[in-house]
């Protein structure tokens, strides 16, 4: 993004990956299925972290990125997309 250093972009990516791993694997909050769903969550999480970087200016700051707003916006954007666009349910086959 314009005016963003490489370290700030890398930090947003790291925040996005950590939030996505927690939501995807531990809490089972998924945007899609499999590895494609995880990659989609990382992309959406990065965009959410970027929004947090733009909108939130409080608390802990590292490489011009406010950490707490980036984490909160990343997780909230993933949750909003999970609620608005739930992944399709897997059909269970009978044990015949």
RAQUINOR-V772260 format. One record per residue. N is the residue number from 1. PHI is phi in whole degrees, 0 to 359 (999 if undefined). D_FIRST is the distance of its C-alpha to the first C-alpha in Angstrom with 1 decimal. Layout:
n: [N/N]
phi: [PHI/PHI]
d_first: [D_FIRST/D_FIRST]
This chain:
n: [1/2/3/4/5/6/7/8/9/10/11/12/13/14/15/16/17/18/19/20/21/22/23/24/25/26/27/28/29/30/31/32/33/34/35/36/37/38/39/40/41/42/43/44/45/46/47/48/49/50/51/52/53/54/55/56/57/58/59/60/61/62/63/64/65/66/67/68/69/70/71/72/73/74/75/76/77/78/79/80/81/82/83/84/85/86/87/88/89/90/91/92/93/94/95/96]
phi: [999/292/83/258/282/296/294/294/295/294/295/297/294/296/300/297/294/296/296/294/297/297/287/284/266/274/263/58/262/234/272/217/262/65/290/294/296/293/296/297/295/295/295/295/296/294/296/296/295/294/299/296/293/283/272/259/227/206/75/278/237/220/52/66/242/277/292/297/298/294/294/296/290/297/294/291/292/296/296/298/292/295/286/287/232/293/291/295/285/277/277/269/273/292/272/271]
d_first: [0.0/3.8/6.3/5.6/8.5/9.6/12.1/10.0/8.2/11.8/13.3/11.6/12.8/16.2/16.5/15.9/18.5/21.0/20.8/21.2/24.1/25.8/25.6/26.3/29.1/30.6/30.4/30.5/27.9/26.6/24.6/26.3/28.8/28.7/25.9/24.1/24.1/22.8/19.9/19.2/19.4/16.9/14.3/15.3/15.4/11.8/10.8/13.5/12.5/9.1/11.5/13.8/11.4/11.0/14.6/16.6/17.7/20.7/22.5/21.2/18.3/17.2/14.6/13.3/13.1/16.0/17.5/19.9/17.7/15.2/18.3/20.0/17.3/16.6/20.4/21.1/18.8/20.5/23.8/23.3/22.6/25.6/27.8/26.9/26.9/29.3/29.9/33.2/36.1/37.8/41.4/44.0/46.8/50.3/52.1/54.9]
